[in-house]
Amino acid sequence: MNWKDSEVACQKDAAHLVSLHSKEEANFVIDLVNQALPVKQNNTKKDIKKTNCYDEQLWVGLLTDDNNKSWKWSDNSTFDYINWSKNEPNNAGSENCTQLMINSCENTPKQTFNNYVCSAVQKAYACKKTLGAKN
């Protein structure tokens, strides 16, 4: 699904695409991804101690509408946890939505933000529902 369709799918359940406000919250989402996604075999990096790892992307609720000058969460919460990948955000003007890049193939697993074209299709997205919200 593209970013907009993912956000609409979340809203149907009285939620929004996930907003992340701390490393702990991001790690919680990663733990859920670990449980949901199959592990892939990776034999491309000789120096990696793990033989089973994954490199996944999923839509999160972070977006811009002013060419990367400011970013906001789709749930209107404060953008207070900044964890961009190296040299991100980039390509102002066409990459207005955000993926969470999750990579366990490195010696130290990482999760970072990458701005991306909103119309691109991702196989995963994460929703976040406010406690007590009803659909």
MOWO-V631624 format. One record per backbone hydrogen bond with DSSP energy under -0.5 kcal/mol. CO is the residue of the C=O (numbers start at 0). NH is the residue of the N-H. E is the energy in kcal/mol with one decimal. If there is no record, write none. Layout:
# MOWO-V631624
co | nh | e
CO | NH | E
CO | NH | E
This chain:
# MOWO-V631624
co | nh | e
0 | 121 | -2.4
1 | 5 | -2.0
2 | 6 | -2.5
3 | 7 | -2.6
4 | 8 | -2.2
5 | 9 | -2.0
6 | 10 | -2.5
7 | 11 | -1.7
9 | 12 | -1.7
9 | 14 | -1.6
10 | 13 | -2.0
15 | 127 | -3.0
17 | 60 | -2.7
21 | 25 | -2.2
22 | 26 | -2.7
23 | 27 | -1.8
24 | 28 | -1.9
25 | 29 | -2.3
26 | 30 | -2.4
27 | 31 | -1.8
28 | 32 | -2.3
29 | 33 | -2.9
30 | 34 | -1.5
31 | 35 | -1.6
32 | 36 | -2.8
39 | 52 | -2.4
43 | 45 | -0.6
44 | 47 | -1.2
50 | 41 | -1.9
50 | 52 | -0.6
52 | 39 | -1.1
53 | 103 | -2.6
53 | 104 | -0.7
55 | 101 | -3.2
57 | 99 | -3.2
58 | 125 | -1.5
59 | 97 | -0.6
60 | 73 | -1.7
61 | 97 | -0.7
62 | 71 | -2.6
65 | 68 | -1.0
71 | 62 | -2.8
72 | 75 | -2.1
76 | 72 | -0.8
77 | 79 | -1.5
79 | 81 | -0.6
80 | 82 | -0.6
82 | 112 | -3.1
84 | 87 | -1.9
90 | 93 | -1.7
90 | 94 | -1.3
93 | 95 | -0.8
95 | 63 | -2.2
96 | 115 | -3.0
97 | 59 | -2.1
98 | 100 | -0.7
98 | 113 | -2.1
99 | 57 | -1.5
99 | 101 | -0.6
100 | 102 | -0.5
100 | 111 | -1.9
101 | 55 | -2.9
102 | 109 | -2.4
106 | 108 | -0.5
109 | 102 | -2.6
111 | 100 | -3.6
112 | 84 | -3.0
113 | 98 | -2.8
115 | 96 | -2.1
116 | 119 | -1.6
117 | 2 | -2.3
119 | 121 | -0.5
123 | 58 | -2.0
125 | 17 | -3.1
127 | 15 | -1.9
129 | 132 | -2.6
